[in-house]
Amino acid sequence: MRDVLQQSITIMNVKEYQKVIYPSEVVVYDSSGRRVVACPTEQEADEYIEEKVKWNMKVGTSDLLSGS
């Protein structure tokens, strides 16, 4: 049974997010390993990650610290 579970899970690192594909859902984790969101499809998880990465690049850490 464990082999089946391991085969059905695929992990892909994308910048600071990690996508784990389970048979029933796709879960996105942050760089601390916290569950961020669960999506019904891989496409939705990819779109979520893409938007988060774009937002992080747009805002940037220096903007957050300066309050801009």
VMD Tcl script that builds the backbone (N, CA, C; Angstrom):
set m [mol new atoms 204]
animate dup $m
set s [atomselect $m all]
$s set {name element resname resid chain x y z} {
  {N N MET 1 A 0.825 -1.194 0.000}
  {CA C MET 1 A 0.000 0.000 0.000}
  {C C MET 1 A 0.863 1.249 0.000}
  {N N ARG 2 A 1.953 1.245 0.748}
  {CA C ARG 2 A 2.830 2.418 0.818}
  {C C ARG 2 A 3.433 2.748 -0.548}
  {N N ASP 3 A 3.797 1.735 -1.349}
  {CA C ASP 3 A 4.351 1.978 -2.671}
  {C C ASP 3 A 3.357 2.705 -3.570}
  {N N VAL 4 A 2.099 2.333 -3.472}
  {CA C VAL 4 A 1.062 2.987 -4.274}
  {C C VAL 4 A 0.957 4.453 -3.887}
  {N N LEU 5 A 0.981 4.747 -2.601}
  {CA C LEU 5 A 0.891 6.124 -2.122}
  {C C LEU 5 A 2.082 6.930 -2.606}
  {N N GLN 6 A 3.286 6.383 -2.517}
  {CA C GLN 6 A 4.482 7.098 -2.959}
  {C C GLN 6 A 4.452 7.345 -4.465}
  {N N GLN 7 A 3.936 6.423 -5.213}
  {CA C GLN 7 A 3.876 6.591 -6.663}
  {C C GLN 7 A 2.838 7.625 -7.062}
  {N N SER 8 A 1.811 7.816 -6.243}
  {CA C SER 8 A 0.748 8.736 -6.603}
  {C C SER 8 A 1.024 10.170 -6.152}
  {N N ILE 9 A 2.171 10.394 -5.526}
  {CA C ILE 9 A 2.540 11.733 -5.067}
  {C C ILE 9 A 3.726 12.231 -5.890}
  {N N THR 10 A 3.561 13.399 -6.474}
  {CA C THR 10 A 4.625 14.015 -7.248}
  {C C THR 10 A 4.953 15.352 -6.595}
  {N N ILE 11 A 6.240 15.646 -6.427}
  {CA C ILE 11 A 6.650 16.891 -5.799}
  {C C ILE 11 A 7.433 17.722 -6.809}
  {N N MET 12 A 7.067 18.989 -6.928}
  {CA C MET 12 A 7.784 19.897 -7.809}
  {C C MET 12 A 8.058 21.189 -7.048}
  {N N ASN 13 A 9.311 21.589 -6.938}
  {CA C ASN 13 A 9.663 22.838 -6.277}
  {C C ASN 13 A 9.579 23.982 -7.282}
  {N N VAL 14 A 8.900 25.041 -6.899}
  {CA C VAL 14 A 8.800 26.239 -7.723}
  {C C VAL 14 A 9.100 27.415 -6.816}
  {N N LYS 15 A 10.321 27.984 -6.965}
  {CA C LYS 15 A 10.783 29.074 -6.108}
  {C C LYS 15 A 10.580 28.694 -4.654}
  {N N GLU 16 A 9.806 29.500 -3.892}
  {CA C GLU 16 A 9.650 29.205 -2.466}
  {C C GLU 16 A 8.403 28.374 -2.160}
  {N N TYR 17 A 7.744 27.884 -3.188}
  {CA C TYR 17 A 6.550 27.058 -2.998}
  {C C TYR 17 A 6.808 25.634 -3.445}
  {N N GLN 18 A 6.107 24.711 -2.832}
  {CA C GLN 18 A 6.224 23.303 -3.197}
  {C C GLN 18 A 4.821 22.796 -3.470}
  {N N LYS 19 A 4.682 22.087 -4.570}
  {CA C LYS 19 A 3.396 21.539 -4.985}
  {C C LYS 19 A 3.445 20.038 -4.786}
  {N N VAL 20 A 2.487 19.498 -4.062}
  {CA C VAL 20 A 2.409 18.057 -3.847}
  {C C VAL 20 A 1.080 17.576 -4.425}
  {N N ILE 21 A 1.183 16.620 -5.343}
  {CA C ILE 21 A -0.003 16.119 -6.032}
  {C C ILE 21 A -0.445 14.813 -5.388}
  {N N TYR 22 A -1.609 14.837 -4.786}
  {CA C TYR 22 A -2.237 13.657 -4.199}
  {C C TYR 22 A -3.344 13.194 -5.144}
  {N N PRO 23 A -3.829 11.992 -5.002}
  {CA C PRO 23 A -4.892 11.516 -5.888}
  {C C PRO 23 A -6.157 12.380 -5.845}
  {N N SER 24 A -6.464 12.974 -4.694}
  {CA C SER 24 A -7.716 13.722 -4.565}
  {C C SER 24 A -7.564 15.239 -4.620}
  {N N GLU 25 A -6.322 15.750 -4.508}
  {CA C GLU 25 A -6.119 17.196 -4.501}
  {C C GLU 25 A -4.644 17.516 -4.726}
  {N N VAL 26 A -4.381 18.788 -4.995}
  {CA C VAL 26 A -3.012 19.274 -5.134}
  {C C VAL 26 A -2.808 20.317 -4.039}
  {N N VAL 27 A -1.809 20.118 -3.190}
  {CA C VAL 27 A -1.577 20.994 -2.053}
  {C C VAL 27 A -0.314 21.810 -2.307}
  {N N VAL 28 A -0.399 23.111 -2.029}
  {CA C VAL 28 A 0.742 24.009 -2.152}
  {C C VAL 28 A 1.239 24.330 -0.744}
  {N N TYR 29 A 2.543 24.151 -0.534}
  {CA C TYR 29 A 3.182 24.452 0.740}
  {C C TYR 29 A 4.139 25.617 0.551}
  {N N ASP 30 A 4.321 26.425 1.590}
  {CA C ASP 30 A 5.308 27.508 1.512}
  {C C ASP 30 A 6.681 26.985 1.898}
  {N N SER 31 A 7.672 27.878 1.908}
  {CA C SER 31 A 9.051 27.458 2.169}
  {C C SER 31 A 9.252 26.944 3.586}
  {N N SER 32 A 8.309 27.238 4.491}
  {CA C SER 32 A 8.381 26.732 5.867}
  {C C SER 32 A 7.677 25.398 6.033}
  {N N GLY 33 A 7.107 24.894 4.945}
  {CA C GLY 33 A 6.398 23.622 5.007}
  {C C GLY 33 A 4.956 23.739 5.452}
  {N N ARG 34 A 4.452 24.975 5.542}
  {CA C ARG 34 A 3.049 25.171 5.934}
  {C C ARG 34 A 2.137 25.031 4.726}
  {N N ARG 35 A 1.012 24.377 4.926}
  {CA C ARG 35 A 0.026 24.208 3.865}
  {C C ARG 35 A -0.599 25.564 3.565}
  {N N VAL 36 A -0.520 26.002 2.315}
  {CA C VAL 36 A -1.033 27.304 1.923}
  {C C VAL 36 A -2.432 27.177 1.326}
  {N N VAL 37 A -2.588 26.240 0.411}
  {CA C VAL 37 A -3.874 26.069 -0.265}
  {C C VAL 37 A -3.962 24.653 -0.819}
  {N N ALA 38 A -5.183 24.160 -0.918}
  {CA C ALA 38 A -5.445 22.877 -1.576}
  {C C ALA 38 A -6.345 23.157 -2.769}
  {N N CYS 39 A -5.967 22.643 -3.925}
  {CA C CYS 39 A -6.714 22.880 -5.157}
  {C C CYS 39 A -7.188 21.543 -5.727}
  {N N PRO 40 A -8.319 21.569 -6.427}
  {CA C PRO 40 A -8.815 20.305 -7.001}
  {C C PRO 40 A -8.005 19.835 -8.203}
  {N N THR 41 A -7.313 20.767 -8.892}
  {CA C THR 41 A -6.538 20.372 -10.070}
  {C C THR 41 A -5.118 20.939 -10.004}
  {N N GLU 42 A -4.218 20.308 -10.742}
  {CA C GLU 42 A -2.841 20.776 -10.812}
  {C C GLU 42 A -2.767 22.144 -11.495}
  {N N GLN 43 A -3.611 22.358 -12.495}
  {CA C GLN 43 A -3.619 23.640 -13.207}
  {C C GLN 43 A -3.947 24.788 -12.251}
  {N N GLU 44 A -4.930 24.591 -11.389}
  {CA C GLU 44 A -5.286 25.634 -10.426}
  {C C GLU 44 A -4.143 25.894 -9.442}
  {N N ALA 45 A -3.454 24.858 -9.021}
  {CA C ALA 45 A -2.302 25.025 -8.121}
  {C C ALA 45 A -1.194 25.792 -8.831}
  {N N ASP 46 A -0.941 25.466 -10.104}
  {CA C ASP 46 A 0.073 26.179 -10.882}
  {C C ASP 46 A -0.285 27.655 -11.021}
  {N N GLU 47 A -1.553 27.946 -11.278}
  {CA C GLU 47 A -1.999 29.335 -11.406}
  {C C GLU 47 A -1.838 30.081 -10.076}
  {N N TYR 48 A -2.150 29.422 -8.984}
  {CA C TYR 48 A -1.996 30.041 -7.667}
  {C C TYR 48 A -0.527 30.392 -7.418}
  {N N ILE 49 A 0.363 29.438 -7.674}
  {CA C ILE 49 A 1.791 29.667 -7.466}
  {C C ILE 49 A 2.282 30.790 -8.371}
  {N N GLU 50 A 1.870 30.773 -9.611}
  {CA C GLU 50 A 2.287 31.804 -10.564}
  {C C GLU 50 A 1.882 33.202 -10.074}
  {N N GLU 51 A 0.650 33.329 -9.601}
  {CA C GLU 51 A 0.182 34.618 -9.091}
  {C C GLU 51 A 0.958 35.053 -7.848}
  {N N LYS 52 A 1.226 34.117 -6.945}
  {CA C LYS 52 A 1.980 34.448 -5.735}
  {C C LYS 52 A 3.410 34.881 -6.072}
  {N N VAL 53 A 4.048 34.187 -7.009}
  {CA C VAL 53 A 5.415 34.528 -7.403}
  {C C VAL 53 A 5.427 35.906 -8.064}
  {N N LYS 54 A 4.461 36.179 -8.941}
  {CA C LYS 54 A 4.370 37.497 -9.581}
  {C C LYS 54 A 4.183 38.587 -8.540}
  {N N TRP 55 A 3.291 38.351 -7.584}
  {CA C TRP 55 A 3.026 39.342 -6.537}
  {C C TRP 55 A 4.275 39.589 -5.707}
  {N N ASN 56 A 4.970 38.527 -5.333}
  {CA C ASN 56 A 6.197 38.667 -4.537}
  {C C ASN 56 A 7.268 39.441 -5.300}
  {N N MET 57 A 7.371 39.207 -6.606}
  {CA C MET 57 A 8.358 39.932 -7.412}
  {C C MET 57 A 7.959 41.398 -7.548}
  {N N LYS 58 A 6.671 41.659 -7.676}
  {CA C LYS 58 A 6.176 43.030 -7.837}
  {C C LYS 58 A 6.355 43.833 -6.562}
  {N N VAL 59 A 5.977 43.249 -5.438}
  {CA C VAL 59 A 6.042 43.949 -4.157}
  {C C VAL 59 A 7.479 44.029 -3.676}
  {N N GLY 60 A 8.155 42.918 -3.613}
  {CA C GLY 60 A 9.545 42.886 -3.166}
  {C C GLY 60 A 9.672 43.134 -1.669}
  {N N THR 61 A 10.705 42.590 -1.087}
  {CA C THR 61 A 10.929 42.718 0.340}
  {C C THR 61 A 11.210 44.155 0.752}
  {N N SER 62 A 11.973 44.894 -0.054}
  {CA C SER 62 A 12.324 46.269 0.326}
  {C C SER 62 A 11.089 47.152 0.369}
  {N N ASP 63 A 10.119 46.917 -0.528}
  {CA C ASP 63 A 8.890 47.697 -0.507}
  {C C ASP 63 A 8.091 47.422 0.767}
  {N N LEU 64 A 8.085 46.169 1.192}
  {CA C LEU 64 A 7.340 45.810 2.390}
  {C C LEU 64 A 7.965 46.467 3.628}
  {N N LEU 65 A 9.293 46.477 3.691}
  {CA C LEU 65 A 9.983 47.046 4.839}
  {C C LEU 65 A 9.857 48.559 4.910}
  {N N SER 66 A 9.837 49.219 3.742}
  {CA C SER 66 A 9.771 50.678 3.730}
  {C C SER 66 A 8.346 51.195 3.848}
  {N N GLY 67 A 7.356 50.285 3.687}
  {CA C GLY 67 A 5.959 50.701 3.775}
  {C C GLY 67 A 5.437 51.297 2.488}
  {N N SER 68 A 6.177 51.170 1.381}
  {CA C SER 68 A 5.735 51.705 0.085}
  {C C SER 68 A 4.673 50.830 -0.534}
}
mol reanalyze $m
mol bondsrecalc $m
mol representation Tube
mol addrep $m
